[in-house]
């Protein structure tokens, strides 16, 4: 009887889903959203959510804009409800008044996103939806509250506790390797042979964060070179003729490329946790590692020099790079350089700058070929982080400070 009951239940459920799906075809997008928000059953909710996601996937750019405008205007908070519920809560603080206030403060579009996420595979589709939204914000700033809600939800859904660190190597599935090639954002991977040189040798490592709801999509990954001493050139690290060394002989782990993979997760921080976890794992695997550094680009250097009016010929590139990293600031007092903000915010210090370290076209365009080592001194990370966040103080080696001062003295 149990088997027959399950069979009948499945048949009726399929018919019910089909009827709901056919009805959804005749509804407007707004009506679909209202139906999803008011649905009570799991079957109806998942079916409506799937219909809405499928419809969004087939929308034209103008239709997507209209959808986001609907979210911004029709599924917004109601200020009068917020005011009345906060007054009620202040008058009598209890579970009921607080619940009413919390409900009034949350726009319906947040609950809509949660219900859409009931569908298997929907998390990645919602990330792609935010990617579309981000492209619109510069021209349509009135949509920014919608993005605030997406970011709020994603910060919870992609919390560190849900992320899985996975090693990526030459034996990883081909679809993952293809994505590593596609998502590499720092030093382009130009062939499968190039990828093999970065993943297969014993003195190379790659790690990525994955989310269970997007198991085949890396969120962020870092490429690591295991070396003797701190390198001063990415060309040397990636050279075709480079001779690999046994990992056990290395004393330094070099993070030479960190790439965020999902544009729809912009502003959701993974890099800090990734580096700390990789440092812990490598330290456990290889007892001889003593130094953890990056070999990082300086993406804002040339742009800053053109704006500052400094005569490039008057200073060497190394000194200019040091001065830029130490002194170039945004209006809020934080470093102008985005890579510097990231690593200094993680508790690293500026260790050394190098001229002619990246002679690629992109390296020349960004920084005249200069690169920088950020040092992750495990004994100083917490102190450096606190001073950077609290006092905007930049930790740097004496050599970097001296180079920066040489420019300041003659500018």
C-alpha positions as CSV (number, residue, x, y, z in Angstrom):
1,X,0.0,0.0,0.0
2,X,2.9,2.4,0.8
3,X,4.4,1.8,-2.7
4,X,1.0,2.4,-4.4
5,X,0.4,5.5,-2.3
6,X,3.8,6.9,-3.2
7,X,3.2,6.1,-6.9
8,X,-0.2,7.9,-6.9
9,X,1.3,10.8,-5.0
10,X,4.0,11.2,-7.6
11,X,1.5,11.1,-10.5
12,X,-0.8,13.7,-8.9
13,X,2.2,15.9,-8.0
14,X,3.5,15.8,-11.6
15,X,0.0,16.7,-12.9
16,X,-0.3,19.5,-10.3
17,X,3.1,20.9,-11.3
18,X,2.2,20.8,-15.0
19,X,-1.1,22.6,-14.3
20,X,0.7,25.3,-12.3
21,X,3.4,25.7,-14.9
22,X,0.8,26.1,-17.7
23,X,-1.1,28.7,-15.6
24,X,2.2,30.6,-15.0
25,X,2.6,31.0,-18.7
26,X,-0.5,33.1,-18.8
27,X,0.5,35.3,-15.9
28,X,2.5,38.5,-15.9
29,X,5.9,38.6,-14.1
30,X,4.4,40.7,-11.3
31,X,1.5,38.2,-10.9
32,X,4.1,35.4,-10.8
33,X,6.0,37.2,-8.1
34,X,2.8,37.8,-6.1
35,X,1.8,34.1,-6.5
36,X,5.2,32.9,-5.3
37,X,5.2,35.2,-2.3
38,X,1.7,34.0,-1.3
39,X,2.2,30.3,-2.0
40,X,1.9,28.0,1.0
41,X,2.9,24.6,-0.3
42,X,6.3,23.3,-1.2
43,X,5.2,21.9,-4.6
44,X,3.5,25.1,-5.7
45,X,6.4,27.2,-4.4
46,X,9.1,25.3,-6.3
47,X,7.0,25.2,-9.5
48,X,6.3,28.9,-9.4
49,X,9.9,29.7,-8.6
50,X,11.2,27.6,-11.5
51,X,8.7,29.3,-13.8
52,X,9.9,32.7,-12.7
53,X,13.6,31.8,-13.1
54,X,13.0,30.4,-16.5
55,X,11.1,33.5,-17.6
56,X,13.9,35.7,-16.3
57,X,16.5,33.7,-18.2
58,X,14.7,34.4,-21.5
59,X,14.1,38.1,-20.9
60,X,15.6,40.8,-23.1
61,X,17.8,43.4,-21.4
62,X,14.9,45.9,-21.4
63,X,12.7,43.3,-19.8
64,X,15.3,42.6,-17.1
65,X,15.5,46.3,-16.4
66,X,11.7,46.3,-16.0
67,X,12.0,43.3,-13.6
68,X,14.5,45.1,-11.4
69,X,12.4,48.3,-11.4
70,X,9.5,46.2,-10.2
71,X,11.6,44.8,-7.4
72,X,12.7,48.3,-6.5
73,X,9.3,50.0,-6.4
74,X,6.7,47.3,-5.8
75,X,8.5,45.0,-3.3
76,X,10.0,47.9,-1.3
77,X,9.6,48.4,2.5
78,X,6.6,50.6,3.5
79,X,8.0,53.5,5.6
80,X,4.7,54.0,7.5
81,X,4.7,50.4,8.6
82,X,8.3,50.7,9.8
83,X,7.4,53.8,11.8
84,X,4.3,52.4,13.4
85,X,5.9,49.1,14.3
86,X,9.0,50.8,15.9
87,X,6.7,53.0,17.9
88,X,4.8,49.9,19.1
89,X,8.0,48.1,20.0
90,X,9.4,51.1,21.9
91,X,6.1,51.3,23.9
92,X,6.1,47.6,24.7
93,X,9.1,45.4,24.0
94,X,8.1,41.8,23.5
95,X,8.3,39.0,20.9
96,X,5.2,40.1,19.0
97,X,6.1,43.8,18.6
98,X,9.7,43.0,17.7
99,X,8.6,40.4,15.1
100,X,6.3,43.0,13.6
101,X,9.0,45.6,13.4
102,X,11.6,43.1,11.9
103,X,9.0,42.1,9.3
104,X,8.2,45.6,8.3
105,X,11.9,46.4,7.9
106,X,12.5,43.6,5.4
107,X,11.4,44.4,1.8
108,X,9.4,41.6,0.2
109,X,12.1,41.2,-2.5
110,X,14.3,39.5,0.1
111,X,11.7,36.9,0.7
112,X,11.1,36.6,-3.0
113,X,14.8,35.7,-3.5
114,X,14.7,33.2,-0.7
115,X,11.7,31.5,-2.3
116,X,13.4,31.5,-5.7
117,X,16.4,29.8,-4.0
118,X,14.2,26.8,-3.1
119,X,14.8,25.5,-6.7
120,X,17.8,23.1,-7.1
121,X,20.5,25.1,-8.8
122,X,18.8,28.4,-8.2
123,X,21.7,29.9,-6.2
124,X,23.9,30.2,-9.3
125,X,21.0,31.7,-11.2
126,X,20.5,34.3,-8.6
127,X,24.2,35.1,-8.6
128,X,23.9,35.6,-12.4
129,X,20.9,37.8,-11.8
130,X,22.9,40.1,-9.5
131,X,25.6,40.2,-12.2
132,X,23.0,41.7,-14.6
133,X,21.9,44.1,-11.9
134,X,25.4,45.4,-11.2
135,X,25.8,46.3,-14.9
136,X,22.8,48.6,-14.5
137,X,23.6,50.5,-11.3
138,X,25.9,53.2,-12.8
139,X,23.1,54.4,-15.1
140,X,20.2,53.5,-12.8
141,X,21.3,54.3,-9.2
142,X,17.7,54.1,-8.0
143,X,18.1,50.3,-8.2
144,X,20.9,50.3,-5.6
145,X,18.5,49.3,-2.7
146,X,17.8,46.1,-4.7
147,X,21.5,45.3,-4.8
148,X,21.8,46.0,-1.0
149,X,19.3,43.2,-0.5
150,X,21.1,40.8,-2.8
151,X,24.4,41.5,-1.1
152,X,22.8,41.1,2.4
153,X,21.4,37.6,1.4
154,X,24.6,36.5,-0.3
155,X,26.7,37.5,2.6
156,X,24.7,34.9,4.6
157,X,24.4,32.2,2.0
158,X,28.1,32.4,1.2
159,X,29.3,32.6,4.7
160,X,32.7,31.0,5.4
161,X,31.1,28.1,7.2
162,X,29.4,27.0,4.0
163,X,32.5,27.2,1.8
164,X,34.6,24.2,0.9
165,X,38.4,24.5,0.2
166,X,39.4,22.2,-2.6
167,X,42.9,21.7,-4.1
168,X,42.9,22.1,-7.9
169,X,45.5,20.1,-9.8
170,X,46.2,18.5,-13.1
171,X,43.9,15.6,-12.2
172,X,40.9,17.8,-11.4
173,X,37.8,17.4,-13.7
174,X,38.2,19.0,-17.1
175,X,35.3,21.4,-16.6
176,X,36.9,22.8,-13.5
177,X,40.3,23.2,-15.3
178,X,38.5,25.0,-18.2
179,X,37.0,27.5,-15.7
180,X,40.4,28.1,-14.1
181,X,41.7,29.1,-17.6
182,X,38.6,31.3,-18.2
183,X,38.5,33.0,-14.7
184,X,42.3,33.7,-14.3
185,X,42.3,37.5,-13.9
186,X,45.9,38.3,-13.0
187,X,48.2,36.4,-15.4
188,X,46.4,35.0,-18.4
189,X,46.6,31.3,-19.0
190,X,47.2,31.0,-22.8
191,X,47.1,27.3,-23.3
192,X,46.6,23.9,-21.7
193,X,50.4,23.6,-21.6
194,X,50.6,26.8,-19.7
195,X,47.9,25.5,-17.2
196,X,49.9,22.3,-16.8
197,X,53.0,24.2,-15.9
198,X,51.0,25.9,-13.1
199,X,49.3,22.9,-11.7
200,X,51.3,19.7,-12.3
201,X,54.8,20.3,-11.0
202,X,55.5,19.3,-7.4
203,X,56.4,22.9,-6.4
204,X,53.0,24.3,-7.6
205,X,49.7,24.4,-5.8
206,X,46.2,25.8,-6.5
207,X,43.3,26.0,-4.1
208,X,39.8,27.2,-4.6
209,X,36.7,27.9,-2.5
210,X,33.5,26.2,-3.7
211,X,29.9,26.3,-2.4
212,X,27.7,23.2,-2.1
213,X,25.0,24.9,-4.1
214,X,27.4,25.7,-6.9
215,X,29.7,22.6,-6.6
216,X,31.2,22.9,-10.1
217,X,31.8,26.7,-10.0
218,X,34.9,28.0,-8.2
219,X,34.2,31.2,-6.3
220,X,37.8,32.3,-5.9
221,X,41.1,30.5,-6.4
222,X,44.7,31.2,-5.6
223,X,47.8,29.9,-7.4
224,X,50.9,29.2,-5.3
225,X,54.5,28.7,-6.1
226,X,56.8,26.9,-3.7
227,X,60.3,28.5,-3.9
228,X,63.6,29.0,-2.2
229,X,63.6,32.6,-1.2
230,X,61.3,35.5,-2.2
231,X,60.9,35.9,-6.0
232,X,61.1,39.3,-7.7
233,X,59.7,38.4,-11.2
234,X,56.6,36.6,-12.3
235,X,58.3,35.8,-15.6
236,X,60.8,33.7,-13.7
237,X,57.9,31.9,-11.8
238,X,56.0,31.1,-15.0
239,X,58.9,30.5,-17.4
240,X,58.5,27.6,-19.9
241,X,61.9,26.3,-19.2
242,X,61.7,26.6,-15.4
243,X,63.1,23.6,-13.6
244,X,60.7,22.3,-10.9
245,X,62.1,21.6,-7.4
246,X,60.8,19.1,-4.8
247,X,58.2,20.8,-2.6
248,X,60.0,19.6,0.5
249,X,63.0,21.8,-0.3
250,X,60.9,25.0,-0.4
251,X,61.1,27.6,2.3
252,X,58.7,30.1,0.8
253,X,55.1,29.9,-0.4
254,X,54.3,32.6,-3.0
255,X,50.7,33.6,-3.7
256,X,51.2,35.0,-7.2
257,X,47.6,35.1,-8.5
258,X,44.2,35.4,-6.7
259,X,41.2,35.5,-9.0
260,X,37.5,36.1,-8.1
261,X,35.4,34.0,-10.4
262,X,31.8,35.2,-9.9
263,X,31.0,38.8,-10.9
264,X,27.6,38.4,-9.2
265,X,29.4,38.0,-5.9
266,X,31.3,41.3,-6.1
267,X,31.7,42.7,-2.6
268,X,31.4,39.4,-0.8
269,X,34.8,38.8,0.7
270,X,36.5,35.4,0.3
271,X,40.1,36.3,-0.2
272,X,41.0,36.8,3.5
273,X,39.6,33.4,4.5
274,X,41.2,31.7,1.5
275,X,44.7,32.9,2.2
276,X,44.5,32.1,5.9
277,X,43.2,28.6,5.2
278,X,45.8,27.9,2.5
279,X,48.6,29.1,4.8
280,X,47.4,26.8,7.5
281,X,47.1,23.8,5.1
282,X,50.5,24.4,3.6
283,X,52.2,24.8,6.9
284,X,50.7,21.5,8.0
285,X,51.8,19.7,4.8
286,X,55.3,21.2,4.4
287,X,57.1,21.8,7.7
288,X,60.0,23.6,6.0
289,X,57.9,26.6,4.9
290,X,59.0,29.7,6.8
291,X,57.8,32.6,4.6
292,X,54.4,33.4,3.0
293,X,54.4,36.2,0.5
294,X,52.5,37.4,-2.5
295,X,54.0,38.6,-5.8
296,X,51.2,41.1,-6.6
297,X,50.4,43.5,-9.4
298,X,50.1,47.3,-8.7
299,X,47.1,48.0,-10.9
300,X,46.6,51.7,-10.1
301,X,50.2,53.0,-10.3
302,X,50.3,54.4,-13.9
303,X,46.8,55.9,-13.5
304,X,47.9,57.6,-10.3
305,X,51.2,58.9,-11.8
306,X,49.3,60.5,-14.7
307,X,47.0,62.2,-12.2
308,X,49.7,63.3,-9.8
309,X,51.9,65.0,-12.4
310,X,55.1,63.3,-11.2
311,X,57.8,63.2,-13.8
312,X,58.5,59.5,-14.3
313,X,62.0,60.2,-15.6
314,X,63.0,61.9,-12.4
315,X,62.6,58.7,-10.3
316,X,63.1,55.0,-10.8
317,X,60.0,52.8,-11.0
318,X,60.9,51.0,-7.8
319,X,60.8,54.2,-5.8
320,X,57.7,55.5,-7.5
321,X,55.9,52.2,-6.7
322,X,56.9,52.3,-3.1
323,X,55.8,56.0,-2.7
324,X,52.5,55.2,-4.4
325,X,51.8,52.2,-2.1
326,X,52.7,54.2,1.0
327,X,51.2,57.6,0.2
328,X,48.5,57.4,-2.5
329,X,45.1,57.5,-0.7
330,X,41.4,57.7,-1.5
331,X,39.2,60.4,0.0
332,X,38.5,58.1,3.0
333,X,42.2,57.8,3.8
334,X,42.5,54.2,2.6
335,X,45.1,53.2,0.0
336,X,44.3,54.1,-3.6
337,X,45.5,50.7,-4.9
338,X,42.8,48.0,-4.6
339,X,45.3,45.1,-4.2
340,X,47.0,47.0,-1.5
341,X,43.7,47.6,0.4
342,X,43.0,43.8,0.1
343,X,46.3,42.5,1.5
344,X,46.9,45.3,4.0
345,X,43.4,44.7,5.3
346,X,44.3,41.1,5.7
347,X,47.2,42.0,8.0
348,X,50.1,41.7,5.5
349,X,52.9,44.3,5.2
350,X,54.5,45.8,2.1
351,X,57.8,43.9,2.0
352,X,59.5,44.8,-1.3
353,X,58.9,46.4,-4.7
354,X,60.5,45.2,-7.9
355,X,61.0,46.9,-11.3
356,X,60.7,44.8,-14.5
357,X,58.8,42.1,-12.5
358,X,55.9,41.8,-15.0
359,X,57.0,42.6,-18.5
360,X,53.7,41.5,-20.1
361,X,51.6,44.1,-22.0
362,X,49.2,44.3,-19.1
363,X,52.0,44.7,-16.6
364,X,53.5,47.6,-18.6
365,X,50.1,49.2,-18.9
366,X,49.3,49.0,-15.2
367,X,52.6,49.8,-13.5
368,X,55.5,50.0,-16.0
369,X,56.2,46.4,-15.1
370,X,56.6,46.9,-11.3
371,X,55.2,44.4,-8.8
372,X,55.2,44.1,-5.0
373,X,55.6,41.4,-2.3
374,X,53.1,41.5,0.5
375,X,54.5,39.5,3.5
376,X,52.2,37.5,5.7
377,X,54.1,37.3,8.9
378,X,52.0,35.1,11.0
379,X,53.2,36.7,14.2
380,X,52.2,40.2,13.0
381,X,49.0,39.6,11.0
382,X,46.5,40.5,13.8
383,X,48.5,43.6,14.9
384,X,48.9,44.9,11.3
385,X,45.2,44.3,10.6
386,X,44.1,46.2,13.7
387,X,46.4,49.2,13.0
388,X,45.3,49.3,9.4
389,X,41.6,49.2,10.1
390,X,41.7,51.4,13.2
391,X,44.4,54.0,12.3
392,X,44.8,53.5,8.5
393,X,48.5,52.7,9.3
394,X,50.4,50.9,6.6
395,X,52.9,48.2,7.7
396,X,56.0,48.2,5.5
397,X,59.6,47.2,5.6
398,X,62.3,49.7,6.2
399,X,63.5,49.3,2.6
400,X,60.1,50.3,1.2
401,X,59.8,53.2,3.6
402,X,63.2,54.5,2.5
403,X,62.3,54.3,-1.2
404,X,59.1,56.1,-0.6
405,X,60.8,58.9,1.4
406,X,63.3,59.4,-1.5
407,X,60.4,60.4,-3.8
408,X,58.7,62.6,-1.1
409,X,62.0,64.5,-0.6
410,X,62.4,65.5,-4.2
411,X,58.8,65.7,-5.5
